[in-house]
Amino acid sequence: MSLDGNKGIAKLSVPVSRTRIKTGAEFLNTRKVNAEFQAAAMAVDALQDCLRGKQATFGDRYLRARLQTQMIAAVRRGSGNFGERGLEVMSNVLSLHRFPLNQGDRFKNWFKAPYDVQVNPDRNTATLVVPLFDIDFGTMKVPQGATHFRVFVCVGVLSDLQYSGSDARYEAVNGQIHGLNGEERTAWLSTVGQNPGFQLVATVSGLPILPSTAGLVVSMGVEFCFMVNTMPQLKAEGNAMDILDLF
């Protein structure tokens, strides 16, 4: 160690090289930790695909870190040796249950009408059914100035990840469908009075039949706008999205 008198900090006299970290026996556990973090990061990348990229609009600044925390915990619950444990999606369904993209703006805080979501046996389609509801009776929190809203459903495939032993270390068990997604949304609907209800059917691109080593990520959100010459202008407030569940 040496002391930098100008900055008042201690630092290594000989920096640790990347090669030493990759090959040195003293860094074996570091490499194992890094490998499992890589698996978690791969899962988060696929989750963002499942969200159809909407994390950029609906997510808070810590969203990726929160997802990474959930995924690394899931990897650590996986079978196998330290540094080679895989992500077993369907063993970790609770990790994403009612997961808000923004902790300060949850879907349920804005859209309070009753609804039901059903997933088909092949797990490639999610159907949202919302019965008749009256907005004037507190079934929706409407931002000031908003005249219309729309609801959307996103679906996507998250595959198990397994240790490969190659430089890439991890790979998706179902690489061809990992991250495939789909979306459906309503038209812009009035924020006043009674709504007759609606149904949305979101399907994964190509309609793959999901194996037991993959799960269907279903998320839903709401957006608000006001109209200018029949053109919607998105409101900054009230737009929210949650991961509903992993099926």
Buried (B, 14 or more C-beta within 10 A) or exposed (E): EEEEEEEEEEEEEEEEEEEEEEEEEEBEEBBBBBBBBBBBBBBBBBBBBBBBEBBEBBBBEEBBEBBBBBBBEBBEEBEEEEBBBBBBBBBBEEBBEEBBBBEEBBBEBBBBBEBEBEBBEEBBBBBBBBEEBEBEEEBBBBBEEBBBBBBBBBBBBBBBBBBEEEEEBBBBBBEEBBBBBBBBBBEBBEBEEEBEEBEBBBBBBEEBEBEEBBBBBBBBBBBBBBEEEEEBEEBEBBBBBBBBBBB
